[in-house]
Amino acid sequence: MTRPVKIFWRIFLYGFLTVVLFLLLINWGVFGGMPSLSELENPSITLASEVFGDDGTPMGKYYRDRGNRSYVKYNDISKHVINALVATEDKRFYEHSGIDGIRLTKAITSFGSAGGASTITQQLALNMFDERATNPVARMLQKIKENIIAIKLERNFTKQEIIALYLNTVSFSDNVYGIRNASRTFFSKEPDRLTIDEAAVLVGMQKATGTYNPRTNYKAAFDRRNTVISLMADNKYITEGEAAKLKKEPIRLNYKKVDENNGISPYFLDVIREELKKWAKDNTKADGEEYDIYADGLRIYTTINPRMQLYAEEAVAKHMPVLQRALAAQRGVKTDAVWKGHENILEGYMKSSQRWKNLKEDGLSDAEIKKSFYQKTPMKVFAWNPKREKDTVMTPMDSIKYNREMMQASFMVMDPMSGQVKAWVGGIDFKNYKYDHVNLKTKRQVGSSIKPFLYALAIEEYGFTPETQCENTQQYFPGSGYVPAKNRGRTGTRTMASGLAWSINEVAAYIIKQTTPQRFSEFLKQINIPTKVDPYPSISLGSCDLSLFEMMWGYTMFPSGGFSTKPIYITRIEDKNGNVLARFDTERKEVISQSTAYTMARMMQGATDYGTAAGLRGRLGLAEMGGKTGTTNDNSDAWFFGFTPQLQAGVWIGCDDRFIRLDNGLGEGGRAARPIWEYFFQKALADKTLALDRQAKFVQPENMRTEYDYGGLVDRTPDPGAEGDNVGNGTADEYLSTPDTQNIPTDSKQAIEEQKVLEEATKPKNQVPEKKDTKEEVKSDDKKKKDGLFRRIFGGKKKDKEEN
């Protein structure tokens, strides 16, 4: 062998060994990480976690950037999509082993003019990298890695699995990832239902997602679709006749892209996102790593009923514009007088705004930034119109006022027996107002909506009955003062049931005097109210702050027969393969007897028949229901809670700043909050698929006395101005001083002694009275009342007003 030949073979051998060593070093990860064989067998493709309603309806997803993918199996993808993909991207897909030698040779010899050389398998390998390298050297290394991965993929997966993996990872127009998301976004259907032309549109996007977007560039997308259809015909997937016919058809989109600002219950999705983060920290995978809700493709099944959620959002959207117009028409709002004395609050909002932070980063002084807040600027703001926004010109300071003067609402619906939350509306518009007003963190003064808890305690532990006579006068508490704070000049007594129906503050104050503030505070904890409520006498009128979530939790004991049922909103969590990772069951605790619960449920019907929510039960055509309004100082907060034997719902209305409120009685619970509750139930009861029974009744315990005529004749004449006045609920510490010194002994020791005597003398006779002849006249306030036992229970002065 001649010397030149020896040199040639030596160079060839060394070169070959160098290439082999180079490839091995790449495979071993010396030049950057490579997926291991185990990872290839179970590829860690980033998948969005999906949330589903109680009927399996997709509600939303959690993902980051390119992670918005939903995994779908090969058999759940239309054959037209698969055929279009193979015909367009890799017609010899079923023949090669990851690298198409013919295609690669053509690409090299034509310097790329004959098209790219990447097979579907190589493109899948590229999709497994976080991003495509841009540096030429780095891209070369990445290309070699793609080929190695492609060969491994072909060795470890079937062709069908490779197709499914590719379609689940590839991107489409409008930053949509995965075939399922693309199918849902552009055609509002699952991928197994895509037609030939629809499949061609989606596959056609692969060449250039921006250029061939049918939503923004119809002509280019139309031509590209027809090219794909022609390629399908060339490869015998469809006939030439079918292709010719399909190419004449227009592209028919049914576009609906879901993001965090729309879809089903965006407030709810935001709440459970935080719950899932906490769950993920406390739970780990088999390898010890924490679950990532943005990448692990978790499937979260919730209790939300999509139809009820729709009706709940409709109810809020129907009523809130009415209240907003009323607020905007008030003089104080129109003239900005409502902000007088609150300038420091406005300055706080200004300095915490994103505009202030951006200008601060740009180097402007505080004075310059503040000046800019008083210069008119074009902007978009929320509005009660179909788009939920409008273009306008106003100063940034005026926009702050505008947004803070927007009335907010929260609405929650649940099954009181199971605790399953069926609808959750945390505000008026998630895009513009992301703060959720339902959850535990959002607490507002509850007003008279707390009174059913106090009444339940009196019945459960102190022997009160619906017909127990209660003092209808201001009550004095040594060391605290008078409750209610305002003396309305009332005298005499009225029944407990009447006091609840008309929400009489004097009656509530009298009852807490018998039960004591300390015991009521303990009782609230006993029935699972999470927030600690200090034992002031004024809590009988609802001076404490609680959340809608807590109040709904507390109210469950009435329709459920005495069981406090914690609201739950997740039933189970599965991994991407359908394995159950966690289940969430009903949590119930018996807190009052069944007889007390039944008595309260029936007694609370008084408010919905003739009291503060008069006529509600009749308008809905319900056999039985219970309800309670709530209005706080100066109408800052309006509440309504109501329940049937099957369903319970609660509403809160108010502005985020409590000094902004409705005047002239419009902000009382029966007028501001109740209409949302009523509209929802009108829709829900009419929907036969929800199977709500208008004739359902509360379960009456065995051996329970039945002589209380809860539905007898009553004087249903409305009580003028029932909720319009500020009735002095006050704050918890307001009653540490005495607002009215009339008849208070100056000597504190003497006051205490006299108070003890007074309590003993006025202690109610809690035994149930003997049944009277129905013809006997029952007297109250020295005036003869109508005949009948129901009038004896619910009797009261015609002009007594509700004092929420």
Steps between C-alpha positions, in 0.01 A plus 500: 500500500647829397563779746228735362245221528604435860468870578153509339369205702657637816329837448174325414518277810594785731230716347244224534596437861490874567147525357388197700657641816341838429157338461551299818600811692185674373290199598661495846406864548848650495379778269171553680231280648343219301176323595570161657349178366253496789394854415449402138285207606288743705575842350473793737321727256368809677123462534249750633290394797130500415199579716161337441146568622280241671377375160845476342480837323850656458514818708855623462870421517815589690814535289800720441602638161524203257352262754138534388470144378240230563597140434274301268541134401559386141156338476338830602649690205315515170660283228476806273746689720745208493468456124540873436809511723674205335414619149632848569794453736638148446347281229749216566431513875392135518811384308801667669649451846512862611722647226389509137819439296339595168365825636829579676700444180269729301521771764884485499547488123252781440633709788154503656307619193324161472353541850602402850632158590336466842261211545204504738715305746780758478253784546366322809859474627539876451175563692652321798750786541389808690591724207662496156867606506584812294881495513632306193734279701240434768241428231734248337544319830126510558440357152729207576317445828168503310622218276619291796171557682304421183669162468433425868137605461455262206655216700281554807167616355253385239421725205157571649654610831746728320215662304304557824803642681570737211142630476489551875814715503487701179398868494216655300399859428414743781746330740284190524684175577385146434236361265225497765542868583522590131184305421312659789628851425443518123203267459354455853510121475703204617781383264328170417219693328710708261403480134742477207503873426528592871792260539665656195467849652670393824777300334554786254588730790813290570697664219464847658253557783492877453471502122232231477274613784144476360373755750741777399615400149212320336627502137839349586339242731245413231773440237711300745200284594442419134867407460466251785181359346686453167783318677244270668360419156851442356567249777165323441342595834208660316386493137565776250125564488479545876798733490350714225173534688664580836729765351195703395364514856580800719673461835229496767647584838324472833770689686505516876829538679472455876737690726503592868264794446215303349372147490305342783541663840836682476480613865453141609792381287722760663395388848565132446833582333623609844347191661678278248832670566464416870404142414798463266741607775367230731493222241784352298543273200657155512842658440456733798447817296209736566215512250503797266146615425627685191687212338389160628169473317291452813124456460299677768135407533287759678146526635405801286189443289555688170130575454460638852820699455358655183175591676693648793707722271186600309330597825788725602527657153125563490470683831832677558462758216174612665675559831795667327277751326336581833836555667636711213194724519558586867610858559802405708637279224422742217673791676786299655376605843513135601882529501508798734706402802641197321772669296766291672331185371508632144869581534562147623325355195700732275838399646418128489390512135703346219516839328677652801747208519580521127560876510711459812719247317534752216664740745221758544468684831195457723379849408527427127321169535222653708451774242456237228209350693299816432557509123234351274601179327325261255426171674270201522286455810244247615140561395175308523474423129543176300877554470532597868719797406488835328747749351508834675721797588551586865776577745666205674371640831145503366547141384597403856180660631299342220621151584467540877141622454410181315262286703622147564313177563566145612270204458542139609272199450542163671334176595451531879497123547819405316675836529571502126535853361296526180567861396756762602498864386772699672438840340349686208781446246817295548699677228470838670435408864688186597443526874272217610216599737386147592800339663600491865736797474228746396307601811221758523258606772218246489214696659176319574600195296669374818177496700389146402809367680398684818141380474620142449707524819200631695281212380768233540626586849264749664158355431371775269220417257359688201231647726724603791423861582807722473543861612467743215710768667856624517716283727757633745824310560705610805842615390396515137191714459176476309447254213365597250685829528197698386179508700197484272255538786368147481320329784334169571593157370474298183550135415839361414376394155375849426829649614688279253261559210525878535860486627427713805825611663339543843393136498851384403651712778253352747589144393875553531440640847346164594764289327792739579748634241765258626285193433400630155865558413577141603201373303627662180824307543301186579314518168834527316522874430881525456534869592519576872213729601554702818213488754351849474121548535493662155589173326131414538442766231786383279769755584772241428671442165467156339537364148226375270672161506477485881140610508403239244679239710302606805162506325532136388382382843144618433404306183724200582329404826755645742826407326764761424633405157827645380485630142720288272581570137743227390394135488821339373837562336644265237838486329532521122448123471173502696641366828317648800740699717253642752131494590309761696194390694218677680582630848192514726459564870176500700479836677131537588216255537279406207200654673680834543609494136147425383351772722748755366449397138124540532524817705733659244225456243332796666745744342431362152122499543421834659816640663809664359493290179122491475345292223821327391381147573170562323663645189724194469216258572691314772327283757755590768811715526685714749675832457659796676596848388785705642581869481782676682569857612403758238433219249871427450430129469192317378451125547246235424517133591233254399457126478262230389523136613729440199704812437644798687637831372639823641553850357709797611484848343714804575794718395855412596521832684227488764436875499370468143146367528146521372259748659122509543464137604622363165791333675297290740522123475148444370545745213870481410590133561174302486428559125820317399402201714147503359605525135740209541235277656250592230743370238615197700148386589390530137791285380367143509850354465585625850211303653411758765163421658279798581290278729794378711454546874732502798510172691298531820643298790286225647311576823552874447213725609301614201261759637703792362299617203786631285272583211186656646336832419706811569481867430721526192490878476855616418695667775600843355871580507591171662860504388548859403614643831838482661400299803827518685660158461822673589839346545603255766659758724247777441295388798785538748363850547136582567334690215181557699526572875130509568399288800855374566585506874813700572633253754651206310445253786137604524474463119627144514263404781202658327596329178495159674155574639381615157630185329328278755172688470499493121630147457280340233270215582663250266249221544278462198160655584198280517301482181229764496159497345528647151219740584685648793617854441873545545607842623832674427583864572147541637352445158289202395658291223348275242384155598722196445810354651727619218406859579584432863846384394579762237290790630647847532431863434429576142753782491785315669794517266773256421823608655774343299 
